[in-house]
Amino acid sequence: LIITSPRRFSGKTAVIVGLSLLLKKAGHNVGYFKPIGRKKETSTGKILQDSDTILMKTLLDLKEPNEDICPVLLSREFILQVLSKEKRKETIQKIVDTFKRLSANYDIIIIEGQQRNQDMAVLGLCNPVLGKFLQAKSLVITNGEEYSLLDDIFLQKEYFNLNKAELAGILFNNVS
């Protein structure tokens, strides 16, 4: 299952935390995978791993190295490299191979998509496409004002259909 969203700050990570802990409590061996994360750089120039990856690794007591849980860290340099078709294929293969290797260790793996479903669409690495490559159904987390929710749902459904990606459902979060 890949957890995705049409916008930032929708609650993807919170849903993943709750779902992962619930599944773990039910006796499942639960893993976490984030195909493309965001690296952070400290003022001293030290590169830090994606913060969601660190959170989930600690929460689920995952033993794999960060590079296996989140194989690609987003940066300006990465985006410029992936503009080439060959590098894009190499990146997709790296993500798929890492996921297959990681998933052999777990009953269930929760995949966290990028901040927004359309992020990196121009490179063929948006959430619906990544879900399709990983053979995962997508659970879309949406939030917002009631007047725009139906439009968002319709648009997301069409976007996933256009990318031939499978939707597991849509979850409304933080709706007034």
DAMOMO-V296166 format. One record per residue. N is the residue number from 1. PHI is phi in whole degrees, 0 to 359 (* if undefined). Layout:
N;PHI / N;PHI
//
This chain:
1;* / 2;254 / 3;266 / 4;229 / 5;200 / 6;282 / 7;213 / 8;291 / 9;59 / 10;270 / 11;106 / 12;305 / 13;296 / 14;297 / 15;296 / 16;297 / 17;301 / 18;298 / 19;296 / 20;298 / 21;293 / 22;296 / 23;294 / 24;295 / 25;297 / 26;281 / 27;99 / 28;275 / 29;271 / 30;256 / 31;245 / 32;223 / 33;217 / 34;232 / 35;304 / 36;228 / 37;250 / 38;244 / 39;274 / 40;240 / 41;242 / 42;281 / 43;296 / 44;270 / 45;92 / 46;286 / 47;274 / 48;251 / 49;291 / 50;308 / 51;293 / 52;295 / 53;297 / 54;296 / 55;301 / 56;290 / 57;298 / 58;290 / 59;298 / 60;264 / 61;55 / 62;282 / 63;265 / 64;292 / 65;294 / 66;307 / 67;294 / 68;273 / 69;280 / 70;222 / 71;287 / 72;234 / 73;253 / 74;287 / 75;206 / 76;300 / 77;298 / 78;300 / 79;299 / 80;296 / 81;292 / 82;286 / 83;298 / 84;281 / 85;299 / 86;294 / 87;294 / 88;297 / 89;300 / 90;297 / 91;294 / 92;299 / 93;296 / 94;298 / 95;297 / 96;296 / 97;297 / 98;295 / 99;298 / 100;299 / 101;297 / 102;292 / 103;293 / 104;295 / 105;267 / 106;226 / 107;287 / 108;223 / 109;236 / 110;266 / 111;256 / 112;258 / 113;285 / 114;290 / 115;303 / 116;226 / 117;304 / 118;274 / 119;305 / 120;67 / 121;299 / 122;298 / 123;262 / 124;73 / 125;234 / 126;285 / 127;306 / 128;300 / 129;291 / 130;298 / 131;300 / 132;295 / 133;298 / 134;269 / 135;54 / 136;242 / 137;282 / 138;256 / 139;252 / 140;269 / 141;262 / 142;232 / 143;218 / 144;134 / 145;280 / 146;300 / 147;288 / 148;250 / 149;298 / 150;296 / 151;297 / 152;300 / 153;297 / 154;299 / 155;299 / 156;296 / 157;300 / 158;295 / 159;296 / 160;291 / 161;298 / 162;302 / 163;270 / 164;53 / 165;254 / 166;265 / 167;267 / 168;275 / 169;164 / 170;233 / 171;248 / 172;273 / 173;230 / 174;54 / 175;256 / 176;289
//
